[in-house]
Amino acid sequence: MPGLTGERTLMRIHIGERDKYHGKPLYEAIVLLLRERGCAGATVLRGIMGFGATAGIHSEKVLRLSLDLPIVVECVDTADRIEAVLPELDAMIGGGLITLERANVVIHRGAEGPPEKA
């Protein structure tokens, strides 16, 4: 997506690792939705410790068999594109948190890397 540089919106979606949507991991469903809606990209980050609205601590422990670690899905795109997908995300997410903030995109390019120097 050329032209993504400049002031854009960073959306962070905080959910749990065990959260589901129609039988699949919620984070996976969110990424697929963002891709379908033409967003520039999305990244899923898995936390090692955190707590949310219920104040229950979730942490990575060696002996723990069933994990529900924090997951953050990040997406940077135009404010219009982010705003357009929010109602769909709201319908998908049971418990969680979505934040928006301004981001200044300095570089956005695909795998081809920087242009060759003359």
C-alpha positions in Angstrom: 0.0 0.0 0.0 2.0 3.0 -1.2 1.5 6.3 0.5 1.0 5.0 4.0 3.7 7.3 5.4 2.7 10.3 7.5 0.2 10.6 10.3 -1.8 7.4 10.7 -3.6 5.5 13.5 -2.2 2.7 15.6 -4.8 0.3 16.9 -3.9 -2.1 19.7 -6.3 -4.9 20.6 -5.7 -6.5 24.0 -7.3 -10.0 24.4 -6.5 -13.4 25.9 -4.7 -16.3 24.2 -7.6 -18.6 24.9 -10.3 -16.2 23.5 -12.2 -17.8 20.6 -14.3 -16.6 17.7 -16.4 -19.2 15.9 -14.1 -22.0 17.2 -10.8 -20.4 16.1 -8.4 -18.3 18.1 -9.7 -14.7 18.3 -6.4 -13.2 17.4 -6.3 -15.3 14.2 -9.9 -14.2 13.3 -8.9 -10.5 13.9 -5.9 -10.7 11.7 -7.9 -12.4 8.9 -10.6 -9.7 9.2 -8.0 -6.9 9.0 -6.6 -8.5 5.9 -10.0 -8.9 4.3 -10.7 -5.2 5.0 -7.5 -4.2 3.2 -5.5 -3.0 6.2 -1.8 -2.4 5.6 -0.7 -5.1 8.0 -1.2 -6.6 11.5 1.1 -8.1 14.1 0.2 -10.5 17.0 2.3 -10.2 20.1 2.2 -12.7 22.9 2.9 -11.4 26.4 4.6 -13.2 29.2 2.5 -11.6 32.0 -0.4 -9.3 32.5 -3.8 -8.7 33.9 -7.0 -7.1 32.7 -10.4 -5.9 33.9 -10.9 -8.9 36.1 -7.5 -8.2 37.8 -6.5 -11.9 37.5 -2.8 -12.3 36.9 -1.8 -14.3 33.8 1.8 -15.4 33.5 4.0 -17.9 31.8 5.0 -20.6 34.2 6.9 -23.7 33.4 4.5 -26.1 35.2 1.3 -24.4 34.1 -0.6 -26.6 31.7 -3.3 -24.3 30.5 -2.1 -20.9 29.5 -4.2 -17.8 28.9 -1.5 -15.3 28.3 -2.1 -11.7 27.1 -2.2 -11.2 23.3 -1.9 -7.8 21.6 -2.9 -7.4 17.9 -1.4 -4.2 16.4 -2.4 -2.5 13.2 -1.3 0.8 11.7 -3.5 2.3 8.9 -5.5 5.4 8.0 -8.0 6.6 10.6 -10.8 6.0 8.2 -9.9 2.4 7.6 -9.4 1.7 11.4 -12.7 3.4 12.3 -14.5 1.4 9.6 -13.5 -1.9 11.1 -14.2 -1.0 14.8 -17.9 -2.1 14.8 -16.9 -5.6 13.4 -14.2 -5.9 16.1 -16.6 -4.9 18.8 -18.9 -7.7 17.7 -16.1 -10.2 17.8 -14.5 -9.3 21.1 -16.1 -10.4 24.4 -13.6 -9.2 27.0 -10.7 -7.1 26.0 -9.5 -3.6 25.2 -9.0 -1.6 22.0 -6.9 1.6 22.0 -6.2 4.0 19.3 -3.3 6.5 19.1 -1.6 8.7 16.5 1.4 7.2 14.8 3.9 8.9 12.5 4.8 6.4 9.8 8.3 7.1 8.6 8.9 4.1 6.3 6.5 1.6 4.9 7.6 -0.7 2.2 7.4 -4.4 1.3 10.1 -7.0 1.2 11.9 -5.5 -1.8 13.8 -3.2 0.7 15.3 0.2 0.1 15.7 1.5 -3.5 19.1 1.0 -5.1 21.5 3.9 -4.8 22.5 5.5 -8.1 
